[in-house]
Amino acid sequence: TDFEPDAPTEAALHDLILKKNYNEKRGQNTAFEEHTVFGSQEKNGVYTYYLWVTYEEYSVKNGYLEMVCGSSGPVKIQMEPHNEGGFVCKSYEVPRDGSYYDDDIRKMVPMKWWPRALNGQKYAEKNSDAIWAKLEPWLLSQNIYNYAFKDYDCSYLALKEDGTFSFVPSSKSANYPRGSYTVKDEEQEIVCTAEDGREKYV
């Protein structure tokens, strides 16, 4: 049977994935996880979930945002409810790299879901977008208003569905504009107006 996990199960999967991937030897980094369940089964009280998991760790050093490690791929997780609440993990499987990858996926995922497990680009993109949506608030919570990846200076513009924007002109900039934007299709322009109304970015 294919079914959607409920909110407590999603929370348990999230916590388990973070626990399985986080390694304190890499340092005190901030970890982000997003997953998409593409298949699920239940047998004798054991719930099996087939997921596409995206995991990333970040640190900020000397004003630069650095991805310390990251992975994205299919995972098989088996859990059963605990009699005192919560869940117990029965198994956590990932395919090996290299020439073993495809064969391992075919062994751990039922045939009907092979296309999903072997072609997970859409899941990876969805998960990555969700992580970036969490990354910006985290940076702001750390009072980090201008940043760039370590190896290059960059600008970053976020246009949101509610008509607001945030903009990082440069890692060397002390200004971090926010406000609203409009799209002028005829001129092929996006006009971003800062909250104070004094600055516009076209």
Secondary structure, DSSP 8 states (H G I E B T S, - for coil): ------HHHHHHHHHHHHHHH--GGG-S-EEEEEEEEEEEEEETTEEEEEEEEEEEEEEEETTEEEEEEEEEEEEEEEEEE-TTSSEEEEEEE---SGGGHHHHHHHHS-GGGHHHHH--HHHHHHHHHHHHHHHHHHHHHTT--S--BTTS---EEEE-TTSEEEEE--TT-S---EEEEEEETTTTEEEEEETTSS-EE-
